[in-house]
């Protein structure tokens, strides 16, 4: 099963993710999608993976 999780960028190496996702999972074994929004209003996840986004990460982002 594929799930898309939200994670912050490492402040020292911005193209790398932090060690844990917003839902608390370890990112070490996860594949990095390298997705970046190109315009305001675009989703935080790659659009073709919308059905696989993590609901816990989604809630965490909305709470920010």
N, C-alpha and C positions, 0 to 999 in steps of 0.2 A: 504494500500500500504506500502511496506517495502522499505526503502531507506538506503543505507550504506553511512554514513558520516565520514569524517576524523576529528579527534580532537586530540589535544596535551594531554600529560600526566600532571597531577597535580604535580608540583615539590615537594610538601610536602608528597604526597601519590601517587607514580608513577603508581600504578595499577588502579587509578581513573582518569577519564577524566577531562579536564578543563570544565568550565561552558558553553562554546559555541564552536560550530563546526567551521571549517574553512570557512564555508559559512554563519556563523552568527546565526545559530539556537541554542536555549537553549537545553542543554543536560539533564536537570533534569528529563524529562519524557521518555528519550530514553533508550532502552535496550543496555547494553554494551556487545559487541560480545567477548571481551577478546581475540581477535586475535592478534598474534604477528608473524612477519616474522621469519623464522628459518634459512634463507640463503639469501645472497645478490641477488638482482634481482627479488625476489618474489614481488607480488603486495602488495599494502597497505591495500587492502580489502580481506576478505575471498574469495577464488576463486569460491566457489559455489554461491556467491552473486554478481558476476561480472556484471550481467545485471542490478542490482539495485543500482549501485554506483552513488553517487551524482555528476553531472557534474561540479557544482560550486566548490565543494571540490577538485575534480580532477584538475581543472584549478588552484586553489590556491596552491596545492602541486607542480604542474609543475613550478609555478612562484617562489618557494622558492629557 
